[in-house]
Amino acid sequence: MASMAEPEPNQSFETRPQPRDPDPGRLATIVFGLIIIAIGVWFFLDRTLGFDLPEIDWGGLWPLVLVAIGAWILVGAGRRNRT
C-alpha cells in the first residue's frame, strides 16, 4: 500500500519551475561588442587600407543610436516581465 506523500512515477515535469537565464545581459554584451568591432573594421578598411567605402555622416547617425538603445532597453524589460 503506497502512502499519499509519495509522488506517482508518471508525474509530469511541467510543474517544476524553469530555471532563469543565469546571465540575461550576455546577448546585449555580444551585440554591443560586434557593433564596436564592425565600426573598427570600417575605419580600418577606409583609413588604413584605403578601401573606397561610402562616407557615413557620423554626426547625423547619433539619433539612430539613441533610438536603438531605447528599443533594446524596452525589449529587454519586456522579456524580464514575461519570465
Sequence and secondary structure as in RCSB ss.txt:
>XXXX:A:sequence
MASMAEPEPNQSFETRPQPRDPDPGRLATIVFGLIIIAIGVWFFLDRTLGFDLPEIDWGGLWPLVLVAIGAWILV
GAGRRNRT
>XXXX:A:secstr
   TTS  TT  GGGS     S TTHHHHHHHHHHHHHHHHHHIIIIIS        HHHHHHHHHHHHHHHHHH
HHHHHHH 
